[in-house]
């Protein structure tokens, strides 16, 4: 049960990160297309992605965003001020999320550990106080 609580919290935060990455990837594709429409240099043009289908553009943008969450290298770089500002926003958004993930895992682990210790203490007390087995079993549930 304790492991499920930890996993549940981690899954919630990972899902939040994935949804945020989706929104930001969509925004980056839109931004690239918008900058192309204005005739400004953009990442889609620089990496020869304008003629690729939107799905491929999205997956490259998604990989770009996920690379900002992790220490993995990213071969795509911003090509104009708007794209650079967007990447900075992504980085400043991901830092608190990663901190939140680490804090949540630590907090959940600490709570689970404390609950396990309390449960062991209770079992020890019931054993030492010679509590009837049936009662001890009901208490421990």
Buried (B, 14 or more C-beta within 10 A) or exposed (E): EBEEBBEEBBEEBEEEBEEBBBEBBBBBBEBBBEBBEEEBEBBBBBBEBEEBEEEEBBBBBBBBBBBBBEEEEBEBEBBBEBBEEBBEEBEEBBEEBEEEBEEBBEEBBEBBEEEEEEEEEEEEEBEEEEEEEEEBEEEEE
